[in-house]
Amino acid sequence: MEEKIGKITETKAFEQLGILVLDGSGSMEVAGETGQPKAEEVNNVTRGLISRLKVSRRKENFYLSIVSYDHNVTVRLKPTPVTQIDDTADYNPLNGHGGETAIGDALETASKIAEEFLEKKTAFPRSVVIVLLTDGQNNAGKKHPVEVANKIKSSGKKITLCAAGYGRGEDVDALILQQIVSGSGEYIRAYDPEALRKFFEASVSKIRA
């Protein structure tokens, strides 16, 4: 299927959903590299990601969903074509949060969103990339993150798991995050917003269909 955008002929060949799973625990109030709270840095990174996806030559192929969490999980944005998403909206993960860190429960919610997206019949092959961000470690919730991740990876479904440990604090559980991801190169320890933005963009826009 071809869609003409100005002088560019864009061919839609697949539908890929990126699910950002953003830590909104209380520690995200701590200042990051820019002097802003880490949560506000993540807000700006998310806006920047949306802006860049919206001008991509492959933009018609991509969807985005956003989940934020502390000890509770909130779906901030249901799967939506990137061309229809507001890149000036507030995606600060602390809004409505600020408590403990339930990484496993957040992954479980993201996996359900992923499965629903993949189950819908379309004319194009579908895939999902879940990108988890945290500045700490799992200390709340009912689900263990590695158990949830292993269930996703063993499902045989087209779901890739990526993870970013954010900030310079010592609380990031790198071992758990490395066990969560789908393979080498899918985990990063990001200390500043630019490194995080590049990882988000590379993870979400890499063609996996």
CYANA upper distance limits for C-alpha pairs under 8 A (distance plus 0.5 A):
  1 MET  CA     11 THR  CA      6.34
  1 MET  CA     12 LYS  CA      6.25
  1 MET  CA     13 ALA  CA      7.90
  2 GLU  CA      9 THR  CA      7.05
  2 GLU  CA     10 GLU  CA      6.17
  2 GLU  CA     11 THR  CA      5.03
  2 GLU  CA     12 LYS  CA      6.86
  3 GLU  CA      9 THR  CA      6.41
  3 GLU  CA     10 GLU  CA      5.68
  3 GLU  CA     11 THR  CA      6.79
  3 GLU  CA     12 LYS  CA      8.08
  4 LYS  CA      8 ILE  CA      6.39
  4 LYS  CA      9 THR  CA      5.00
  4 LYS  CA     10 GLU  CA      6.44
  5 ILE  CA      9 THR  CA      6.60
  5 ILE  CA     10 GLU  CA      7.32
 10 GLU  CA     57 ARG  CA      7.42
 10 GLU  CA     58 ARG  CA      7.62
 11 THR  CA     58 ARG  CA      8.42
 12 LYS  CA     58 ARG  CA      7.99
 12 LYS  CA     60 GLU  CA      6.80
 12 LYS  CA     61 ASN  CA      6.37
 13 ALA  CA     61 ASN  CA      7.50
 13 ALA  CA    124 PHE  CA      6.74
 13 ALA  CA    125 PRO  CA      8.15
 14 PHE  CA     61 ASN  CA      6.13
 14 PHE  CA    124 PHE  CA      5.40
 14 PHE  CA    125 PRO  CA      5.61
 14 PHE  CA    126 ARG  CA      6.55
 14 PHE  CA    209 ALA  CA      6.81
 15 GLU  CA     61 ASN  CA      5.27
 15 GLU  CA     62 PHE  CA      6.26
 15 GLU  CA     63 TYR  CA      7.66
 15 GLU  CA    124 PHE  CA      6.78
 15 GLU  CA    125 PRO  CA      6.76
 15 GLU  CA    126 ARG  CA      5.33
 15 GLU  CA    127 SER  CA      7.15
 15 GLU  CA    209 ALA  CA      7.99
 16 GLN  CA     61 ASN  CA      6.74
 16 GLN  CA     62 PHE  CA      5.52
 16 GLN  CA     63 TYR  CA      6.49
 16 GLN  CA    126 ARG  CA      6.10
 16 GLN  CA    127 SER  CA      5.37
 16 GLN  CA    128 VAL  CA      6.09
 16 GLN  CA    129 VAL  CA      8.08
 16 GLN  CA    207 ILE  CA      8.27
 16 GLN  CA    208 ARG  CA      8.14
 16 GLN  CA    209 ALA  CA      7.44
 17 LEU  CA     62 PHE  CA      6.47
 17 LEU  CA     63 TYR  CA      5.00
 17 LEU  CA     64 LEU  CA      5.91
 17 LEU  CA     65 SER  CA      7.73
 17 LEU  CA     79 PRO  CA      7.52
 17 LEU  CA    114 ALA  CA      8.29
 17 LEU  CA    117 PHE  CA      8.33
 17 LEU  CA    126 ARG  CA      8.34
 17 LEU  CA    127 SER  CA      6.88
 17 LEU  CA    128 VAL  CA      5.18
 17 LEU  CA    129 VAL  CA      6.70
 17 LEU  CA    204 VAL  CA      8.18
 18 GLY  CA     62 PHE  CA      8.09
 18 GLY  CA     63 TYR  CA      6.72
 18 GLY  CA     64 LEU  CA      5.31
 18 GLY  CA     65 SER  CA      6.74
 18 GLY  CA    128 VAL  CA      6.38
 18 GLY  CA    129 VAL  CA      5.30
 18 GLY  CA    130 ILE  CA      6.44
 18 GLY  CA    131 VAL  CA      7.75
 18 GLY  CA    204 VAL  CA      5.72
 19 ILE  CA     64 LEU  CA      6.35
 19 ILE  CA     65 SER  CA      5.14
 19 ILE  CA     66 ILE  CA      6.11
 19 ILE  CA     67 VAL  CA      7.71
 19 ILE  CA    110 ALA  CA      7.32
 19 ILE  CA    114 ALA  CA      8.43
 19 ILE  CA    128 VAL  CA      7.97
 19 ILE  CA    129 VAL  CA      6.67
 19 ILE  CA    130 ILE  CA      5.21
 19 ILE  CA    131 VAL  CA      6.51
 20 LEU  CA     64 LEU  CA      8.20
 20 LEU  CA     65 SER  CA      6.81
 20 LEU  CA     66 ILE  CA      5.31
 20 LEU  CA     67 VAL  CA      6.54
 20 LEU  CA    130 ILE  CA      6.73
 20 LEU  CA    131 VAL  CA      5.50
 20 LEU  CA    132 LEU  CA      6.67
 20 LEU  CA    133 LEU  CA      8.13
 21 VAL  CA     66 ILE  CA      6.65
 21 VAL  CA     67 VAL  CA      5.22
 21 VAL  CA     68 SER  CA      6.21
 21 VAL  CA     69 TYR  CA      8.06
 21 VAL  CA    106 ALA  CA      7.40
 21 VAL  CA    107 LEU  CA      7.94
 21 VAL  CA    110 ALA  CA      7.78
 21 VAL  CA    130 ILE  CA      7.71
 21 VAL  CA    131 VAL  CA      6.47
 21 VAL  CA    132 LEU  CA      5.13
 21 VAL  CA    133 LEU  CA      6.49
 22 LEU  CA     66 ILE  CA      8.02
 22 LEU  CA     67 VAL  CA      6.60
 22 LEU  CA     68 SER  CA      5.14
 22 LEU  CA     69 TYR  CA      6.92
 22 LEU  CA     93 PRO  CA      6.49
 22 LEU  CA    132 LEU  CA      6.87
 22 LEU  CA    133 LEU  CA      5.62
 22 LEU  CA    134 THR  CA      7.24
 23 ASP  CA     28 MET  CA      7.82
 23 ASP  CA     39 ALA  CA      8.47
 23 ASP  CA     68 SER  CA      6.43
 23 ASP  CA     69 TYR  CA      5.92
 23 ASP  CA     70 ASP  CA      6.88
 23 ASP  CA     93 PRO  CA      6.73
 23 ASP  CA     94 LEU  CA      8.29
 23 ASP  CA    101 THR  CA      7.87
 23 ASP  CA    133 LEU  CA      6.37
 23 ASP  CA    134 THR  CA      5.48
 23 ASP  CA    135 ASP  CA      7.66
 24 GLY  CA     28 MET  CA      6.72
 24 GLY  CA     39 ALA  CA      7.51
 24 GLY  CA     68 SER  CA      6.55
 24 GLY  CA     69 TYR  CA      5.67
 24 GLY  CA     70 ASP  CA      5.64
 24 GLY  CA     92 ASN  CA      8.45
 24 GLY  CA     93 PRO  CA      5.01
 24 GLY  CA     94 LEU  CA      4.88
 24 GLY  CA     95 ASN  CA      8.02
 24 GLY  CA     97 HIS  CA      6.06
 24 GLY  CA     98 GLY  CA      6.25
 24 GLY  CA     99 GLY  CA      8.07
 24 GLY  CA    101 THR  CA      8.37
 25 SER  CA     69 TYR  CA      7.41
 25 SER  CA     70 ASP  CA      5.02
 25 SER  CA     71 HIS  CA      8.12
 25 SER  CA     94 LEU  CA      7.29
 25 SER  CA     97 HIS  CA      6.86
 25 SER  CA     98 GLY  CA      4.96
 25 SER  CA     99 GLY  CA      5.36
 25 SER  CA    100 GLU  CA      5.81
 25 SER  CA    101 THR  CA      6.15
 26 GLY  CA     70 ASP  CA      8.29
 26 GLY  CA     94 LEU  CA      8.09
 26 GLY  CA     97 HIS  CA      8.10
 26 GLY  CA     98 GLY  CA      4.55
 26 GLY  CA     99 GLY  CA      5.63
 26 GLY  CA    100 GLU  CA      7.21
 27 SER  CA     98 GLY  CA      8.18
 27 SER  CA    135 ASP  CA      7.87
 27 SER  CA    136 GLY  CA      8.30
 28 MET  CA     37 PRO  CA      6.94
 28 MET  CA     38 LYS  CA      5.64
 28 MET  CA     39 ALA  CA      5.64
 28 MET  CA     94 LEU  CA      7.76
 28 MET  CA     98 GLY  CA      8.32
 28 MET  CA    135 ASP  CA      7.57
 29 GLU  CA     37 PRO  CA      5.44
 29 GLU  CA     38 LYS  CA      6.67
 29 GLU  CA     39 ALA  CA      6.79
 29 GLU  CA     94 LEU  CA      8.22
 30 VAL  CA     36 GLN  CA      8.49
 30 VAL  CA     37 PRO  CA      5.63
 30 VAL  CA     38 LYS  CA      6.62
 31 ALA  CA     35 GLY  CA      5.64
 31 ALA  CA     36 GLN  CA      5.54
 31 ALA  CA     37 PRO  CA      4.53
 31 ALA  CA     38 LYS  CA      6.12
 32 GLY  CA     36 GLN  CA      6.33
 32 GLY  CA     37 PRO  CA      6.16
 32 GLY  CA     38 LYS  CA      5.39
 32 GLY  CA     41 GLU  CA      7.92
 32 GLY  CA    167 GLY  CA      6.99
 32 GLY  CA    192 ASP  CA      7.78
 33 GLU  CA    167 GLY  CA      8.36
 33 GLU  CA    191 TYR  CA      7.78
 33 GLU  CA    192 ASP  CA      6.19
 33 GLU  CA    193 PRO  CA      8.24
 34 THR  CA     41 GLU  CA      8.18
 34 THR  CA    192 ASP  CA      8.27
 36 GLN  CA     40 GLU  CA      6.81
 36 GLN  CA     41 GLU  CA      7.02
 37 PRO  CA     41 GLU  CA      7.00
 38 LYS  CA     42 VAL  CA      6.74
 38 LYS  CA    167 GLY  CA      8.01
 39 ALA  CA     43 ASN  CA      6.72
 39 ALA  CA     92 ASN  CA      6.20
 39 ALA  CA     93 PRO  CA      6.52
 39 ALA  CA     94 LEU  CA      6.79
 40 GLU  CA     44 ASN  CA      6.79
 40 GLU  CA     92 ASN  CA      6.21
 41 GLU  CA     45 VAL  CA      6.68
 41 GLU  CA    193 PRO  CA      6.59
 42 VAL  CA     46 THR  CA      6.55
 42 VAL  CA     91 TYR  CA      8.44
 42 VAL  CA     92 ASN  CA      7.27
 42 VAL  CA     93 PRO  CA      8.26
 42 VAL  CA    193 PRO  CA      7.54
 43 ASN  CA     47 ARG  CA      6.84
 43 ASN  CA     90 ASP  CA      7.30
 43 ASN  CA     91 TYR  CA      5.45
 43 ASN  CA     92 ASN  CA      5.08
 43 ASN  CA     93 PRO  CA      7.72
 44 ASN  CA     48 GLY  CA      6.63
 45 VAL  CA     49 LEU  CA      6.63
 45 VAL  CA    193 PRO  CA      6.83
 45 VAL  CA    194 GLU  CA      8.18
 45 VAL  CA    196 LEU  CA      7.72
 45 VAL  CA    197 ARG  CA      5.89
 46 THR  CA     50 ILE  CA      6.82
 46 THR  CA     91 TYR  CA      7.43
 46 THR  CA    197 ARG  CA      8.02
 47 ARG  CA     51 SER  CA      6.74
 47 ARG  CA     87 ASP  CA      5.36
 47 ARG  CA     88 THR  CA      6.83
 47 ARG  CA     89 ALA  CA      8.04
 47 ARG  CA     91 TYR  CA      8.04
 48 GLY  CA     52 ARG  CA      6.72
 48 GLY  CA     87 ASP  CA      7.76
 48 GLY  CA    197 ARG  CA      7.92
 49 LEU  CA     53 LEU  CA      6.66
 49 LEU  CA    197 ARG  CA      7.10
 49 LEU  CA    200 PHE  CA      7.63
 49 LEU  CA    201 GLU  CA      6.62
 50 ILE  CA     54 LYS  CA      6.59
 50 ILE  CA     82 VAL  CA      7.23
 50 ILE  CA     85 ILE  CA      7.84
 50 ILE  CA     86 ASP  CA      8.38
 50 ILE  CA     87 ASP  CA      6.09
 51 SER  CA     55 VAL  CA      7.26
 51 SER  CA     87 ASP  CA      6.29
 52 ARG  CA     56 SER  CA      6.85
 53 LEU  CA     59 LYS  CA      6.36
 53 LEU  CA     62 PHE  CA      8.35
 53 LEU  CA     82 VAL  CA      7.16
 53 LEU  CA    205 SER  CA      8.34
 54 LYS  CA     59 LYS  CA      6.18
 54 LYS  CA     82 VAL  CA      6.41
 54 LYS  CA     83 THR  CA      5.90
 55 VAL  CA     59 LYS  CA      7.13
 58 ARG  CA     62 PHE  CA      7.91
 59 LYS  CA     82 VAL  CA      7.29
 59 LYS  CA     83 THR  CA      7.35
 60 GLU  CA     81 PRO  CA      7.80
 60 GLU  CA     82 VAL  CA      8.10
 60 GLU  CA     83 THR  CA      7.60
 61 ASN  CA     81 PRO  CA      8.43
 62 PHE  CA     81 PRO  CA      6.54
 62 PHE  CA     82 VAL  CA      6.51
 62 PHE  CA    205 SER  CA      8.18
 63 TYR  CA     79 PRO  CA      6.49
 63 TYR  CA     80 THR  CA      5.64
 63 TYR  CA     81 PRO  CA      4.70
 63 TYR  CA     82 VAL  CA      5.69
 64 LEU  CA     77 LEU  CA      8.23
 64 LEU  CA     78 LYS  CA      8.13
 64 LEU  CA     79 PRO  CA      5.84
 64 LEU  CA     80 THR  CA      5.99
 64 LEU  CA     81 PRO  CA      6.95
 64 LEU  CA     82 VAL  CA      6.56
 65 SER  CA     75 VAL  CA      8.47
 65 SER  CA     76 ARG  CA      8.07
 65 SER  CA     77 LEU  CA      5.49
 65 SER  CA     78 LYS  CA      5.54
 65 SER  CA     79 PRO  CA      5.05
 65 SER  CA     80 THR  CA      7.01
 66 ILE  CA     75 VAL  CA      6.72
 66 ILE  CA     76 ARG  CA      5.80
 66 ILE  CA     77 LEU  CA      5.32
 66 ILE  CA     78 LYS  CA      7.38
 67 VAL  CA     73 VAL  CA      7.60
 67 VAL  CA     74 THR  CA      6.21
 67 VAL  CA     75 VAL  CA      5.00
 67 VAL  CA     76 ARG  CA      5.90
 67 VAL  CA     77 LEU  CA      7.41
 67 VAL  CA    106 ALA  CA      7.92
 67 VAL  CA    110 ALA  CA      7.67
 68 SER  CA     73 VAL  CA      6.47
 68 SER  CA     74 THR  CA      5.82
 68 SER  CA     75 VAL  CA      7.01
 68 SER  CA     76 ARG  CA      7.20
 68 SER  CA     93 PRO  CA      5.82
 68 SER  CA     94 LEU  CA      8.44
 68 SER  CA    106 ALA  CA      8.08
 69 TYR  CA     73 VAL  CA      4.84
 69 TYR  CA     74 THR  CA      6.57
 69 TYR  CA     93 PRO  CA      7.65
 69 TYR  CA     97 HIS  CA      7.21
 69 TYR  CA    101 THR  CA      7.69
 69 TYR  CA    102 ALA  CA      7.47
 69 TYR  CA    103 ILE  CA      8.24
 69 TYR  CA    106 ALA  CA      6.77
 70 ASP  CA     97 HIS  CA      6.23
 70 ASP  CA     98 GLY  CA      6.76
 70 ASP  CA     99 GLY  CA      5.76
 70 ASP  CA    100 GLU  CA      5.62
 70 ASP  CA    101 THR  CA      5.13
 70 ASP  CA    102 ALA  CA      6.30
 71 HIS  CA     99 GLY  CA      6.53
 71 HIS  CA    100 GLU  CA      5.49
 71 HIS  CA    101 THR  CA      5.73
 71 HIS  CA    102 ALA  CA      5.36
 71 HIS  CA    140 ALA  CA      6.18
 71 HIS  CA    141 GLY  CA      6.46
 72 ASN  CA     97 HIS  CA      8.04
 72 ASN  CA    102 ALA  CA      7.58
 72 ASN  CA    105 ASP  CA      8.44
 72 ASN  CA    141 GLY  CA      8.26
 73 VAL  CA    105 ASP  CA      7.64
 73 VAL  CA    106 ALA  CA      6.31
 73 VAL  CA    109 THR  CA      8.03
 76 ARG  CA     91 TYR  CA      8.32
 79 PRO  CA    113 ILE  CA      8.36
 79 PRO  CA    117 PHE  CA      8.14
 80 THR  CA     84 GLN  CA      7.30
 80 THR  CA     85 ILE  CA      7.42
 81 PRO  CA     85 ILE  CA      7.45
 93 PRO  CA     97 HIS  CA      7.64
 94 LEU  CA     98 GLY  CA      6.12
100 GLU  CA    139 ASN  CA      7.06
100 GLU  CA    140 ALA  CA      6.60
101 THR  CA    136 GLY  CA      7.91
101 THR  CA    137 GLN  CA      7.16
101 THR  CA    138 ASN  CA      5.84
101 THR  CA    139 ASN  CA      5.94
101 THR  CA    140 ALA  CA      5.96
101 THR  CA    141 GLY  CA      8.16
102 ALA  CA    106 ALA  CA      6.84
102 ALA  CA    138 ASN  CA      5.90
102 ALA  CA    139 ASN  CA      6.67
102 ALA  CA    140 ALA  CA      5.07
102 ALA  CA    141 GLY  CA      5.29
102 ALA  CA    142 LYS  CA      8.38
102 ALA  CA    143 LYS  CA      8.31
103 ILE  CA    107 LEU  CA      6.70
103 ILE  CA    137 GLN  CA      7.96
103 ILE  CA    138 ASN  CA      5.79
103 ILE  CA    140 ALA  CA      8.28
103 ILE  CA    141 GLY  CA      8.18
103 ILE  CA    143 LYS  CA      8.45
103 ILE  CA    144 HIS  CA      8.11
103 ILE  CA    145 PRO  CA      6.35
104 GLY  CA    108 GLU  CA      6.69
104 GLY  CA    138 ASN  CA      7.62
104 GLY  CA    141 GLY  CA      7.45
104 GLY  CA    142 LYS  CA      7.85
104 GLY  CA    143 LYS  CA      5.13
104 GLY  CA    144 HIS  CA      5.29
104 GLY  CA    145 PRO  CA      4.22
104 GLY  CA    146 VAL  CA      7.93
104 GLY  CA    147 GLU  CA      8.48
104 GLY  CA    148 VAL  CA      6.84
105 ASP  CA    109 THR  CA      6.85
105 ASP  CA    141 GLY  CA      6.40
105 ASP  CA    142 LYS  CA      6.98
105 ASP  CA    143 LYS  CA      5.80
105 ASP  CA    144 HIS  CA      8.13
105 ASP  CA    145 PRO  CA      7.94
106 ALA  CA    110 ALA  CA      6.80
107 LEU  CA    111 SER  CA      6.56
107 LEU  CA    132 LEU  CA      8.23
107 LEU  CA    145 PRO  CA      7.33
107 LEU  CA    148 VAL  CA      7.25
107 LEU  CA    149 ALA  CA      7.92
108 GLU  CA    112 LYS  CA      6.94
108 GLU  CA    143 LYS  CA      8.12
108 GLU  CA    148 VAL  CA      6.76
109 THR  CA    113 ILE  CA      6.98
110 ALA  CA    114 ALA  CA      6.64
110 ALA  CA    130 ILE  CA      7.54
111 SER  CA    115 GLU  CA      6.63
111 SER  CA    152 ILE  CA      7.52
112 LYS  CA    116 GLU  CA      6.74
113 ILE  CA    117 PHE  CA      6.77
114 ALA  CA    118 LEU  CA      6.73
114 ALA  CA    128 VAL  CA      6.65
114 ALA  CA    159 ILE  CA      7.83
115 GLU  CA    119 GLU  CA      6.56
116 GLU  CA    120 LYS  CA      7.18
117 PHE  CA    126 ARG  CA      8.47
118 LEU  CA    126 ARG  CA      6.57
118 LEU  CA    127 SER  CA      7.28
118 LEU  CA    128 VAL  CA      8.20
118 LEU  CA    158 LYS  CA      8.42
125 PRO  CA    209 ALA  CA      6.63
126 ARG  CA    158 LYS  CA      8.08
126 ARG  CA    209 ALA  CA      6.47
127 SER  CA    158 LYS  CA      5.56
127 SER  CA    159 ILE  CA      6.65
127 SER  CA    208 ARG  CA      7.02
127 SER  CA    209 ALA  CA      5.86
128 VAL  CA    158 LYS  CA      6.74
128 VAL  CA    159 ILE  CA      5.26
128 VAL  CA    160 THR  CA      6.81
129 VAL  CA    159 ILE  CA      6.21
129 VAL  CA    160 THR  CA      5.23
129 VAL  CA    161 LEU  CA      6.53
129 VAL  CA    162 CYS  CA      7.80
129 VAL  CA    203 SER  CA      7.71
129 VAL  CA    204 VAL  CA      6.74
130 ILE  CA    159 ILE  CA      7.74
130 ILE  CA    160 THR  CA      6.66
130 ILE  CA    161 LEU  CA      5.52
130 ILE  CA    162 CYS  CA      6.55
131 VAL  CA    161 LEU  CA      6.72
131 VAL  CA    162 CYS  CA      5.17
131 VAL  CA    163 ALA  CA      5.92
131 VAL  CA    164 ALA  CA      8.05
131 VAL  CA    200 PHE  CA      7.79
131 VAL  CA    203 SER  CA      7.80
131 VAL  CA    204 VAL  CA      8.28
132 LEU  CA    161 LEU  CA      8.28
132 LEU  CA    162 CYS  CA      6.68
132 LEU  CA    163 ALA  CA      5.04
132 LEU  CA    164 ALA  CA      6.70
133 LEU  CA    163 ALA  CA      6.33
133 LEU  CA    164 ALA  CA      5.36
133 LEU  CA    165 GLY  CA      6.59
133 LEU  CA    166 TYR  CA      7.37
134 THR  CA    164 ALA  CA      7.04
134 THR  CA    165 GLY  CA      5.82
134 THR  CA    166 TYR  CA      6.45
134 THR  CA    172 VAL  CA      7.76
135 ASP  CA    165 GLY  CA      6.00
135 ASP  CA    166 TYR  CA      5.27
135 ASP  CA    167 GLY  CA      6.66
135 ASP  CA    169 GLY  CA      7.77
135 ASP  CA    171 ASP  CA      7.32
135 ASP  CA    172 VAL  CA      5.88
136 GLY  CA    165 GLY  CA      8.03
136 GLY  CA    170 GLU  CA      8.48
136 GLY  CA    171 ASP  CA      5.20
136 GLY  CA    172 VAL  CA      4.71
136 GLY  CA    173 ASP  CA      6.90
137 GLN  CA    171 ASP  CA      6.91
137 GLN  CA    172 VAL  CA      6.19
137 GLN  CA    173 ASP  CA      5.82
138 ASN  CA    144 HIS  CA      8.22
138 ASN  CA    145 PRO  CA      7.96
143 LYS  CA    147 GLU  CA      7.96
143 LYS  CA    148 VAL  CA      7.43
144 HIS  CA    148 VAL  CA      6.88
145 PRO  CA    149 ALA  CA      6.56
145 PRO  CA    176 ILE  CA      8.27
145 PRO  CA    180 ILE  CA      7.49
146 VAL  CA    150 ASN  CA      6.50
146 VAL  CA    176 ILE  CA      7.34
146 VAL  CA    179 GLN  CA      6.92
146 VAL  CA    180 ILE  CA      5.97
147 GLU  CA    151 LYS  CA      6.75
148 VAL  CA    152 ILE  CA      6.88
149 ALA  CA    153 LYS  CA      6.66
149 ALA  CA    161 LEU  CA      8.19
149 ALA  CA    180 ILE  CA      5.85
149 ALA  CA    181 VAL  CA      8.02
150 ASN  CA    154 SER  CA      6.51
150 ASN  CA    180 ILE  CA      7.87
151 LYS  CA    155 SER  CA      6.65
152 ILE  CA    156 GLY  CA      8.32
152 ILE  CA    157 LYS  CA      8.11
152 ILE  CA    159 ILE  CA      7.74
153 LYS  CA    157 LYS  CA      8.14
153 LYS  CA    159 ILE  CA      7.85
153 LYS  CA    160 THR  CA      8.31
153 LYS  CA    182 SER  CA      7.58
158 LYS  CA    209 ALA  CA      8.27
160 THR  CA    181 VAL  CA      8.12
160 THR  CA    182 SER  CA      6.36
161 LEU  CA    180 ILE  CA      7.42
161 LEU  CA    181 VAL  CA      5.23
161 LEU  CA    182 SER  CA      5.57
161 LEU  CA    186 GLU  CA      7.64
162 CYS  CA    180 ILE  CA      8.12
162 CYS  CA    181 VAL  CA      5.48
162 CYS  CA    182 SER  CA      7.22
162 CYS  CA    186 GLU  CA      5.18
162 CYS  CA    187 TYR  CA      6.28
162 CYS  CA    203 SER  CA      7.63
163 ALA  CA    177 LEU  CA      6.67
163 ALA  CA    178 GLN  CA      8.17
163 ALA  CA    180 ILE  CA      7.99
163 ALA  CA    181 VAL  CA      6.79
163 ALA  CA    186 GLU  CA      6.94
163 ALA  CA    187 TYR  CA      5.40
163 ALA  CA    188 ILE  CA      7.13
164 ALA  CA    177 LEU  CA      8.14
164 ALA  CA    187 TYR  CA      6.23
164 ALA  CA    188 ILE  CA      5.42
164 ALA  CA    189 ARG  CA      6.18
164 ALA  CA    190 ALA  CA      7.04
164 ALA  CA    196 LEU  CA      8.11
165 GLY  CA    172 VAL  CA      6.40
165 GLY  CA    173 ASP  CA      8.24
165 GLY  CA    174 ALA  CA      7.48
165 GLY  CA    177 LEU  CA      8.09
165 GLY  CA    187 TYR  CA      8.48
165 GLY  CA    188 ILE  CA      6.89
165 GLY  CA    189 ARG  CA      5.22
165 GLY  CA    190 ALA  CA      6.62
166 TYR  CA    172 VAL  CA      8.00
166 TYR  CA    189 ARG  CA      6.53
166 TYR  CA    190 ALA  CA      5.51
166 TYR  CA    191 TYR  CA      6.31
166 TYR  CA    192 ASP  CA      8.23
166 TYR  CA    196 LEU  CA      8.27
167 GLY  CA    189 ARG  CA      8.32
167 GLY  CA    190 ALA  CA      6.82
167 GLY  CA    191 TYR  CA      5.05
167 GLY  CA    192 ASP  CA      7.30
168 ARG  CA    191 TYR  CA      6.39
173 ASP  CA    177 LEU  CA      6.92
174 ALA  CA    178 GLN  CA      6.54
174 ALA  CA    189 ARG  CA      8.48
175 LEU  CA    179 GLN  CA      6.79
176 ILE  CA    180 ILE  CA      6.76
177 LEU  CA    181 VAL  CA      7.05
177 LEU  CA    187 TYR  CA      7.65
178 GLN  CA    187 TYR  CA      6.73
181 VAL  CA    186 GLU  CA      6.43
181 VAL  CA    187 TYR  CA      7.04
182 SER  CA    186 GLU  CA      7.14
186 GLU  CA    203 SER  CA      8.03
188 ILE  CA    199 PHE  CA      8.03
190 ALA  CA    195 ALA  CA      6.17
190 ALA  CA    196 LEU  CA      6.07
191 TYR  CA    195 ALA  CA      7.52
191 TYR  CA    196 LEU  CA      8.15
192 ASP  CA    196 LEU  CA      6.96
193 PRO  CA    197 ARG  CA      6.51
194 GLU  CA    198 LYS  CA      6.74
195 ALA  CA    199 PHE  CA      6.79
196 LEU  CA    200 PHE  CA      6.61
197 ARG  CA    201 GLU  CA      6.57
198 LYS  CA    202 ALA  CA      6.49
199 PHE  CA    203 SER  CA      6.43
200 PHE  CA    204 VAL  CA      6.53
201 GLU  CA    205 SER  CA      6.28
202 ALA  CA    206 LYS  CA      6.28
